[in-house]
């Protein structure tokens, strides 16, 4: 297999899209619980959906999360291929305590996870939570 030429290769992740059942609840969760800003909103009346772009900085320079609500669908089934969205945090224990007090579902309590092989001595400190649609969010202490 050939390696792609850097002159034609993609060079940045623009956004990832999640389909959500309640756009207002999802925007509030990512804004109020995870500190993202709403960067833009588009409504496509003919196609019957709304897309809201959330992130930690302007889309021109940062990867963004697109929350898409299809008006005629009130829920989605999660596939088995999706893993999680990972976010960098300063203090995973403090954030987990805050989120738990707000009623956010904690899927994996904060703790250390050794990186294999164990001989490296590297450890991630992380937690997993669920967004309003049950999507898994991984919080990694950096």
N, C-alpha and C positions, 0 to 999 in steps of 0.2 A: 504494500500500500504506500502511495506517495504522501509526502508531507506538504500541506498547503503552503503556498507562498505568502509571506507576511504582507505583500502588497495587495492581496485580495482577501485575506482572512478577516473575519470580524474582530473588532478590537475592544469591545466593551459590552457588558450586560446592561441593557437599557431598563427592562422591567420584567417582573414575573406577575402573572395574573392568577387570581383566585376568584372563583365564582362564589358569591355569597347570597344567602337567602334574605337577609335584612340589611340593606345598605347603611341605614342610619345606625343600627347597633354595631355593625362592623367598623364604620368610621369612628364612632365613639370609642370602641375598644382600642383600636390602633392609635388613636389620638390620646385618650385619657389614661390608658393603662401602659402603653409602650412609648409614649412621647413623640409619635410621628406627627408631622404636619400634613394637612391636606394641601397638595400642590396643584391640584386641578380637578375639574369635574366636567364630564361630557355626557350629554343626553342624546341618544340616537332614537328619536321617536318612531321612525319607520321600522327600525329593527327591534324596537321595544326593549332597550336596555340602557342602563346608566353605568358609566365607568368613573371611578374616583381614584385618583393617584395619590398615594401616601408615601412619605419618606422622611429622611433625616437631612436632606439638603436638596438643592435644585436638581431637577432631572437632567439638566445639561451636563452635570458633573458626577451624579450619584445614581446608583441603581435604585429603582422605585418599585413599590408594590401597587399593582392595579387591582382594585376591588371591583368586580363586575357583578351587577345585579340584573338578571334577565327578568323582566316584569311578570312574565307568565309562569315563572317557576318559583316555588316556595321552599325548595330544598334540593340537596344534591347528595348522591352517594359518593363516598370517597373510594378512589381506586386503591389498589395495593401497591402501586409504583411510587406514589408520593411519600416522601419521608418527612421532612420538616423544613421550616424556614429558620435559619440561625441568625441570632442578633448578638452583637457584642454589648456587654454590660460592664459597669465598673464594680458593682457589688451584688452578686447574684443572691446572696442571703437576704439582704435588705429589700431587693426588688421582689423576691418571692414572698416575703412577709407582707409587703404592701399589697401585692396582687391577691394573695390569699384573703386578706382583710376586706378586699373589694369584691370577693366572691368569685374570683377567677379560678377555674379548675386547674389544679396542680397535678400533672400526669406523672412526673418524676421529681421528687423533692430535691432541693439543691444538695450537691455533694460532689466528691471528687471521682473522677473516672481516669484510671491510669491509661496511658497510651501504650499500645502494644508495639514492639515487644517491651516488656516491663523494664528491661535493662536500660532503656533510654532515660528512665527517671522522670519523664514528662507526664504531667497530670493536667487534665482539664477540670475546672470546677464549673458545673453546669446544672441547669434545671430544665424541665420541659413543662409547658403549660398548653392549654387549649384555647383557641379563639372562639367567638360565638358560634361558628359552624363546626367546631371540633377539629379544625386544622391544628397540627402540632407545631408549636413554636419552641425552639431551643434557645435558651439564654446562656451564653458562654461568657464567663468572667475573663476579661482581658487585662 
